[in-house]
Amino acid sequence: MREEVGFRSKGYLWLYDAATWPKAQEHLALQRELGPSDRRTRPAAAVHRRMPEIDRLDGIAGATFSPEDG
């Protein structure tokens, strides 16, 4: 079915502002501690390289990316 509709899994990308970025990093550490996790942190500059369609990153301090989710 996924081939018929052209589905391509790209994972989840969560964007954070300066106020929420430290807490997101804490949660990421906890998720890794609780089990296998392929979640990764990304600086804001790397977001555009990964997802060029996101062209405005004003106010974004960082991101987490989970390639296996979604």
Secondary structure, DSSP 8 states (H G I E B T S, - for coil): -HHHHT-----EEEEE-TTTHHHHHHHHHHHHHHS----EEEEHHHHHHH-TT----TT--EEEEETT--
